[in-house]
Amino acid sequence: MEDSKIIDLYWLRDQEAISQTDLKYGRLCRSISLNIVSDSRDSETGF
């Protein structure tokens, strides 16, 4: 999904926005958080 469509979902307060964000950026965010905390248990987002 295009970023602009995801943003529209956030503006509509649609829960699908979170799912779409996780699908598109979840792996990247988890990788970044793992590099910051250096512990996979602490880097989990809980989605």
PyMOL Python script that loads the backbone (N, CA, C, O; Angstrom):
from pymol import cmd

cmd.read_pdbstr("""\
ATOM      1  N   MET A   1       0.854  -1.170   0.000  1.00  0.00           N
ATOM      2  CA  MET A   1       0.000   0.000   0.000  1.00  0.00           C
ATOM      3  C   MET A   1       0.903   1.237   0.000  1.00  0.00           C
ATOM      4  O   MET A   1       1.944   1.264   0.657  1.00  0.00           O
ATOM      5  N   GLU A   2       0.496   2.225  -0.726  1.00  0.00           N
ATOM      6  CA  GLU A   2       1.246   3.490  -0.786  1.00  0.00           C
ATOM      7  C   GLU A   2       1.178   4.216   0.569  1.00  0.00           C
ATOM      8  O   GLU A   2       0.189   4.125   1.296  1.00  0.00           O
ATOM      9  N   ASP A   3       2.255   4.931   0.876  1.00  0.00           N
ATOM     10  CA  ASP A   3       2.314   5.667   2.137  1.00  0.00           C
ATOM     11  C   ASP A   3       1.151   6.641   2.285  1.00  0.00           C
ATOM     12  O   ASP A   3       0.584   6.777   3.370  1.00  0.00           O
ATOM     13  N   SER A   4       0.801   7.309   1.209  1.00  0.00           N
ATOM     14  CA  SER A   4      -0.287   8.294   1.291  1.00  0.00           C
ATOM     15  C   SER A   4      -1.612   7.632   1.679  1.00  0.00           C
ATOM     16  O   SER A   4      -2.428   8.232   2.381  1.00  0.00           O
ATOM     17  N   LYS A   5      -1.822   6.400   1.223  1.00  0.00           N
ATOM     18  CA  LYS A   5      -3.048   5.675   1.588  1.00  0.00           C
ATOM     19  C   LYS A   5      -3.013   5.279   3.065  1.00  0.00           C
ATOM     20  O   LYS A   5      -4.033   5.326   3.753  1.00  0.00           O
ATOM     21  N   ILE A   6      -1.834   4.891   3.541  1.00  0.00           N
ATOM     22  CA  ILE A   6      -1.703   4.548   4.960  1.00  0.00           C
ATOM     23  C   ILE A   6      -1.968   5.780   5.821  1.00  0.00           C
ATOM     24  O   ILE A   6      -2.650   5.694   6.842  1.00  0.00           O
ATOM     25  N   ILE A   7      -1.437   6.909   5.413  1.00  0.00           N
ATOM     26  CA  ILE A   7      -1.671   8.161   6.152  1.00  0.00           C
ATOM     27  C   ILE A   7      -3.157   8.496   6.167  1.00  0.00           C
ATOM     28  O   ILE A   7      -3.691   8.914   7.194  1.00  0.00           O
ATOM     29  N   ASP A   8      -3.821   8.316   5.036  1.00  0.00           N
ATOM     30  CA  ASP A   8      -5.271   8.555   4.989  1.00  0.00           C
ATOM     31  C   ASP A   8      -6.000   7.679   6.002  1.00  0.00           C
ATOM     32  O   ASP A   8      -6.938   8.133   6.658  1.00  0.00           O
ATOM     33  N   LEU A   9      -5.568   6.419   6.131  1.00  0.00           N
ATOM     34  CA  LEU A   9      -6.187   5.527   7.111  1.00  0.00           C
ATOM     35  C   LEU A   9      -5.982   6.039   8.536  1.00  0.00           C
ATOM     36  O   LEU A   9      -6.888   5.956   9.366  1.00  0.00           O
ATOM     37  N   TYR A  10      -4.785   6.571   8.819  1.00  0.00           N
ATOM     38  CA  TYR A  10      -4.551   7.154  10.146  1.00  0.00           C
ATOM     39  C   TYR A  10      -5.480   8.335  10.389  1.00  0.00           C
ATOM     40  O   TYR A  10      -6.046   8.468  11.474  1.00  0.00           O
ATOM     41  N   TRP A  11      -5.637   9.186   9.393  1.00  0.00           N
ATOM     42  CA  TRP A  11      -6.532  10.339   9.544  1.00  0.00           C
ATOM     43  C   TRP A  11      -7.973   9.895   9.786  1.00  0.00           C
ATOM     44  O   TRP A  11      -8.735  10.568  10.481  1.00  0.00           O
ATOM     45  N   LEU A  12      -8.333   8.747   9.201  1.00  0.00           N
ATOM     46  CA  LEU A  12      -9.675   8.204   9.403  1.00  0.00           C
ATOM     47  C   LEU A  12      -9.786   7.403  10.707  1.00  0.00           C
ATOM     48  O   LEU A  12     -10.856   6.903  11.056  1.00  0.00           O
ATOM     49  N   ARG A  13      -8.656   7.294  11.418  1.00  0.00           N
ATOM     50  CA  ARG A  13      -8.584   6.519  12.657  1.00  0.00           C
ATOM     51  C   ARG A  13      -8.987   5.062  12.429  1.00  0.00           C
ATOM     52  O   ARG A  13      -9.636   4.433  13.266  1.00  0.00           O
ATOM     53  N   ASP A  14      -8.586   4.556  11.284  1.00  0.00           N
ATOM     54  CA  ASP A  14      -8.874   3.183  10.897  1.00  0.00           C
ATOM     55  C   ASP A  14      -7.762   2.272  11.436  1.00  0.00           C
ATOM     56  O   ASP A  14      -6.581   2.531  11.205  1.00  0.00           O
ATOM     57  N   GLN A  15      -8.134   1.222  12.141  1.00  0.00           N
ATOM     58  CA  GLN A  15      -7.160   0.286  12.717  1.00  0.00           C
ATOM     59  C   GLN A  15      -6.302  -0.380  11.650  1.00  0.00           C
ATOM     60  O   GLN A  15      -5.198  -0.835  11.946  1.00  0.00           O
ATOM     61  N   GLU A  16      -6.780  -0.443  10.438  1.00  0.00           N
ATOM     62  CA  GLU A  16      -6.026  -1.033   9.330  1.00  0.00           C
ATOM     63  C   GLU A  16      -4.718  -0.290   9.084  1.00  0.00           C
ATOM     64  O   GLU A  16      -3.772  -0.858   8.538  1.00  0.00           O
ATOM     65  N   ALA A  17      -4.661   0.974   9.484  1.00  0.00           N
ATOM     66  CA  ALA A  17      -3.435   1.764   9.322  1.00  0.00           C
ATOM     67  C   ALA A  17      -2.270   1.113  10.064  1.00  0.00           C
ATOM     68  O   ALA A  17      -1.151   1.078   9.552  1.00  0.00           O
ATOM     69  N   ILE A  18      -2.522   0.609  11.242  1.00  0.00           N
ATOM     70  CA  ILE A  18      -1.470  -0.028  12.032  1.00  0.00           C
ATOM     71  C   ILE A  18      -1.012  -1.315  11.358  1.00  0.00           C
ATOM     72  O   ILE A  18       0.187  -1.578  11.270  1.00  0.00           O
ATOM     73  N   SER A  19      -1.949  -2.106  10.888  1.00  0.00           N
ATOM     74  CA  SER A  19      -1.599  -3.349  10.200  1.00  0.00           C
ATOM     75  C   SER A  19      -0.792  -3.085   8.946  1.00  0.00           C
ATOM     76  O   SER A  19       0.193  -3.772   8.679  1.00  0.00           O
ATOM     77  N   GLN A  20      -1.204  -2.094   8.178  1.00  0.00           N
ATOM     78  CA  GLN A  20      -0.494  -1.768   6.940  1.00  0.00           C
ATOM     79  C   GLN A  20       0.902  -1.212   7.223  1.00  0.00           C
ATOM     80  O   GLN A  20       1.849  -1.490   6.487  1.00  0.00           O
ATOM     81  N   THR A  21       1.020  -0.432   8.285  1.00  0.00           N
ATOM     82  CA  THR A  21       2.329   0.089   8.671  1.00  0.00           C
ATOM     83  C   THR A  21       3.250  -1.056   9.074  1.00  0.00           C
ATOM     84  O   THR A  21       4.423  -1.081   8.703  1.00  0.00           O
ATOM     85  N   ASP A  22       2.714  -1.996   9.828  1.00  0.00           N
ATOM     86  CA  ASP A  22       3.519  -3.148  10.231  1.00  0.00           C
ATOM     87  C   ASP A  22       3.940  -3.968   9.021  1.00  0.00           C
ATOM     88  O   ASP A  22       5.090  -4.399   8.939  1.00  0.00           O
ATOM     89  N   LEU A  23       3.029  -4.189   8.084  1.00  0.00           N
ATOM     90  CA  LEU A  23       3.374  -4.943   6.877  1.00  0.00           C
ATOM     91  C   LEU A  23       4.482  -4.266   6.086  1.00  0.00           C
ATOM     92  O   LEU A  23       5.384  -4.933   5.579  1.00  0.00           O
ATOM     93  N   LYS A  24       4.419  -2.964   5.980  1.00  0.00           N
ATOM     94  CA  LYS A  24       5.368  -2.239   5.150  1.00  0.00           C
ATOM     95  C   LYS A  24       6.678  -1.925   5.871  1.00  0.00           C
ATOM     96  O   LYS A  24       7.749  -2.016   5.271  1.00  0.00           O
ATOM     97  N   TYR A  25       6.606  -1.559   7.143  1.00  0.00           N
ATOM     98  CA  TYR A  25       7.788  -1.075   7.862  1.00  0.00           C
ATOM     99  C   TYR A  25       8.152  -1.866   9.111  1.00  0.00           C
ATOM    100  O   TYR A  25       9.138  -1.546   9.775  1.00  0.00           O
ATOM    101  N   GLY A  26       7.382  -2.882   9.441  1.00  0.00           N
ATOM    102  CA  GLY A  26       7.620  -3.625  10.680  1.00  0.00           C
ATOM    103  C   GLY A  26       9.002  -4.237  10.766  1.00  0.00           C
ATOM    104  O   GLY A  26       9.678  -4.110  11.787  1.00  0.00           O
ATOM    105  N   ARG A  27       9.425  -4.896   9.708  1.00  0.00           N
ATOM    106  CA  ARG A  27      10.742  -5.528   9.708  1.00  0.00           C
ATOM    107  C   ARG A  27      11.845  -4.483   9.907  1.00  0.00           C
ATOM    108  O   ARG A  27      12.781  -4.705  10.675  1.00  0.00           O
ATOM    109  N   LEU A  28      11.736  -3.364   9.228  1.00  0.00           N
ATOM    110  CA  LEU A  28      12.721  -2.289   9.362  1.00  0.00           C
ATOM    111  C   LEU A  28      12.741  -1.746  10.794  1.00  0.00           C
ATOM    112  O   LEU A  28      13.811  -1.559  11.374  1.00  0.00           O
ATOM    113  N   CYS A  29      11.572  -1.498  11.355  1.00  0.00           N
ATOM    114  CA  CYS A  29      11.495  -0.961  12.719  1.00  0.00           C
ATOM    115  C   CYS A  29      12.069  -1.938  13.734  1.00  0.00           C
ATOM    116  O   CYS A  29      12.769  -1.524  14.658  1.00  0.00           O
ATOM    117  N   ARG A  30      11.782  -3.232  13.578  1.00  0.00           N
ATOM    118  CA  ARG A  30      12.339  -4.230  14.490  1.00  0.00           C
ATOM    119  C   ARG A  30      13.857  -4.303  14.370  1.00  0.00           C
ATOM    120  O   ARG A  30      14.559  -4.450  15.370  1.00  0.00           O
ATOM    121  N   SER A  31      14.354  -4.199  13.152  1.00  0.00           N
ATOM    122  CA  SER A  31      15.804  -4.220  12.937  1.00  0.00           C
ATOM    123  C   SER A  31      16.479  -3.023  13.603  1.00  0.00           C
ATOM    124  O   SER A  31      17.516  -3.168  14.250  1.00  0.00           O
ATOM    125  N   ILE A  32      15.892  -1.857  13.444  1.00  0.00           N
ATOM    126  CA  ILE A  32      16.443  -0.652  14.065  1.00  0.00           C
ATOM    127  C   ILE A  32      16.414  -0.770  15.589  1.00  0.00           C
ATOM    128  O   ILE A  32      17.394  -0.449  16.261  1.00  0.00           O
ATOM    129  N   SER A  33      15.291  -1.228  16.125  1.00  0.00           N
ATOM    130  CA  SER A  33      15.192  -1.333  17.583  1.00  0.00           C
ATOM    131  C   SER A  33      16.176  -2.372  18.123  1.00  0.00           C
ATOM    132  O   SER A  33      16.727  -2.187  19.208  1.00  0.00           O
ATOM    133  N   LEU A  34      16.405  -3.462  17.386  1.00  0.00           N
ATOM    134  CA  LEU A  34      17.375  -4.461  17.819  1.00  0.00           C
ATOM    135  C   LEU A  34      18.778  -3.874  17.844  1.00  0.00           C
ATOM    136  O   LEU A  34      19.556  -4.167  18.752  1.00  0.00           O
ATOM    137  N   ASN A  35      19.106  -3.055  16.866  1.00  0.00           N
ATOM    138  CA  ASN A  35      20.419  -2.410  16.847  1.00  0.00           C
ATOM    139  C   ASN A  35      20.593  -1.431  18.004  1.00  0.00           C
ATOM    140  O   ASN A  35      21.711  -1.217  18.473  1.00  0.00           O
ATOM    141  N   ILE A  36      19.506  -0.843  18.461  1.00  0.00           N
ATOM    142  CA  ILE A  36      19.583   0.120  19.559  1.00  0.00           C
ATOM    143  C   ILE A  36      19.739  -0.585  20.906  1.00  0.00           C
ATOM    144  O   ILE A  36      20.597  -0.215  21.708  1.00  0.00           O
ATOM    145  N   VAL A  37      18.909  -1.602  21.153  1.00  0.00           N
ATOM    146  CA  VAL A  37      18.910  -2.229  22.481  1.00  0.00           C
ATOM    147  C   VAL A  37      19.755  -3.493  22.571  1.00  0.00           C
ATOM    148  O   VAL A  37      20.069  -3.936  23.676  1.00  0.00           O
ATOM    149  N   SER A  38      20.126  -4.076  21.457  1.00  0.00           N
ATOM    150  CA  SER A  38      20.977  -5.279  21.399  1.00  0.00           C
ATOM    151  C   SER A  38      20.402  -6.475  22.145  1.00  0.00           C
ATOM    152  O   SER A  38      21.156  -7.331  22.608  1.00  0.00           O
ATOM    153  N   ASP A  39      19.090  -6.548  22.267  1.00  0.00           N
ATOM    154  CA  ASP A  39      18.441  -7.694  22.899  1.00  0.00           C
ATOM    155  C   ASP A  39      17.116  -7.924  22.182  1.00  0.00           C
ATOM    156  O   ASP A  39      16.238  -7.062  22.197  1.00  0.00           O
ATOM    157  N   SER A  40      16.976  -9.077  21.561  1.00  0.00           N
ATOM    158  CA  SER A  40      15.789  -9.334  20.750  1.00  0.00           C
ATOM    159  C   SER A  40      14.498  -9.278  21.555  1.00  0.00           C
ATOM    160  O   SER A  40      13.463  -8.869  21.029  1.00  0.00           O
ATOM    161  N   ARG A  41      14.541  -9.684  22.832  1.00  0.00           N
ATOM    162  CA  ARG A  41      13.331  -9.623  23.665  1.00  0.00           C
ATOM    163  C   ARG A  41      12.899  -8.186  23.913  1.00  0.00           C
ATOM    164  O   ARG A  41      11.702  -7.898  23.940  1.00  0.00           O
ATOM    165  N   ASP A  42      13.851  -7.286  24.094  1.00  0.00           N
ATOM    166  CA  ASP A  42      13.527  -5.881  24.329  1.00  0.00           C
ATOM    167  C   ASP A  42      13.131  -5.162  23.053  1.00  0.00           C
ATOM    168  O   ASP A  42      12.464  -4.128  23.111  1.00  0.00           O
ATOM    169  N   SER A  43      13.527  -5.687  21.905  1.00  0.00           N
ATOM    170  CA  SER A  43      13.251  -4.997  20.651  1.00  0.00           C
ATOM    171  C   SER A  43      11.894  -5.361  20.060  1.00  0.00           C
ATOM    172  O   SER A  43      11.472  -4.724  19.095  1.00  0.00           O
ATOM    173  N   GLU A  44      11.199  -6.351  20.593  1.00  0.00           N
ATOM    174  CA  GLU A  44       9.902  -6.758  20.068  1.00  0.00           C
ATOM    175  C   GLU A  44       8.860  -5.667  20.288  1.00  0.00           C
ATOM    176  O   GLU A  44       8.838  -4.998  21.321  1.00  0.00           O
ATOM    177  N   THR A  45       7.999  -5.508  19.288  1.00  0.00           N
ATOM    178  CA  THR A  45       6.990  -4.458  19.353  1.00  0.00           C
ATOM    179  C   THR A  45       5.688  -4.927  19.965  1.00  0.00           C
ATOM    180  O   THR A  45       4.926  -4.116  20.490  1.00  0.00           O
ATOM    181  N   GLY A  46       5.417  -6.223  19.907  1.00  0.00           N
ATOM    182  CA  GLY A  46       4.175  -6.729  20.468  1.00  0.00           C
ATOM    183  C   GLY A  46       3.000  -6.671  19.512  1.00  0.00           C
ATOM    184  O   GLY A  46       1.856  -6.825  19.939  1.00  0.00           O
ATOM    185  N   PHE A  47       3.253  -6.452  18.216  1.00  0.00           N
ATOM    186  CA  PHE A  47       2.134  -6.450  17.249  1.00  0.00           C
ATOM    187  C   PHE A  47       1.559  -7.812  17.102  1.00  0.00           C
ATOM    188  O   PHE A  47       0.615  -8.004  16.336  1.00  0.00           O
TER     189      PHE A  47
END
""", "prot")
cmd.dss("prot")
cmd.show_as("cartoon", "prot")
cmd.util.cbc("prot")
cmd.orient("prot")
